[in-house]
Amino acid sequence: MSQTPSHSPAARASLFTPILIGGSIILLINFALRASFGVFQIPIAEEFGWPRTDFSLAIAIQNLAWGIGQPLFGALAEKWGDRFAIVLGVFLYALGLVMSAYATTPEAMQLWEVAVGFGVAGTGFGVILAVIGRAASDENRSLALGIATAAGSAGQVVGAPLAEILLAYFSWQSVFIIFGALSLLILLFLPLLGKRPRRWPAAASWKQASERFSNALSATRPI
């Protein structure tokens, strides 16, 4: 007698693994902080009298650093491990946020947004989705990646209102520092992602690759 596949809640429970939960929370925190920057434009412009274009340029530089940092942090994760890349991203994120609170010139603000952008890259989709995708089963991988991506989008929804609420009670400098502390919360969820051993290419592997490349070149030479 043939048995039908099980669709019980217990069979579906494997979708929500600690890696998916931890990765989703990390993405939520990351993009909540990132999405709040537009709220700071008016209080900063009012305090220093900067043209709004100066702070807009800082945000643009942050986005540029984020884009440049994604392949860099992907390479770091491959060579040194996911945890190394994420921890480095967290500390750059926190450093950029805290030092932005002490910026008194547009150039200083723009400089520290480079660190923030790299921090977003190190704790963002490129690194986290790779961890979740490797850990998910074949049948759950697409759904797991969709849930994690949705968590990042949810962070963008809650980030700006949270900044508005805090700015009603604190100065913008204090809110930047608070957000710097919040970025460190990512470290609390890092153990949920598990641990992947670092990939060190063995000397024998390089020798074999060199021999194969030489053989390929020899095969393509005209007789």
Secondary structure, DSSP 8 states (H G I E B T S, - for coil): --------HHHHGGGS-HHHHHHHHHHHHHHHHHTTGGGGHHHHHHHH---HHHHHHHHHHHHHHHHHHHHHHHHHHHHH-HHHHHHHHHHHHHHHHHHHTT--SHHHHHHHHHHHHHHHHHTSHHHHHHHHHHHS-TTTHHHHHHHHHHHHHHHHHHHHHHHHHHHTTS-HHHHHHHHHHHHTTHHHHGGGG---------HHHHHHHHHHHHHHHHHHS--
